[in-house]
Amino acid sequence: MAEKSTIARPYAQAVFELAKASGDYTPWTRLLQRAARVVVDPALSKYIDNPLVSKDTLAALLLEVLAEQLIPQGKSFLQVLVENKRLAVVPEIAVIFEQLRADAERRIDAEVISAFPLSPAQQQVISAGLKKRLGREVNLVAKVDAALIGGAVVRAGDMVIDGSVTGQLEKLAYALAH
């Protein structure tokens, strides 16, 4: 079977286009995130894969569970997923949708892992530097990992900047060994 993200991408792009046309991504974000949690819940997942449960019954159950998050086009979207037996890829659809949304809104989530806690001022400097380098608004999350010895590792999307002492020592060891 094809990789889940390959199957999910066209659905996520279709939902993204609908959200973009409406000018509001938030209702779709809520629906997809809630649906992603629901389809992996053991209480419902036993019905999703059960051949004795009709598609209509499954769709009705899903729509009932997601009633609070439903938006006009959301009902049709969920019925298409049920009809095409694609409920298992809803978590991937939600992830891809959020990536598309972040790109459209010119923002990125970044993580800085340091050996010691960073002050708010240090976090602000890192965030401003990433914003300048990436040309996007940055949502920075700071974590501590004492194993780094010193310095920090910054991850934003596919970019990784390793300025940790541990990382530098590993580079030095590799250079000396080769």
Buried (B, 14 or more C-beta within 10 A) or exposed (E): EEEBEEBBBEBBBBBBEBBBEEEEBEBBBBBBBBBBEBBBEEEBBEBBEEEEEEEEEBBEBBBEBBEEBBBEBBBEBBBEBBEEEBBBBBBBBBBBBBBBBBEEEEBBBBBBBBBEEBEEEBBEEBBEEBBEEBEBEBEBEBEBBEEBEEBBBBBBEEEEBBBBEBBBEEEEEEEEEE
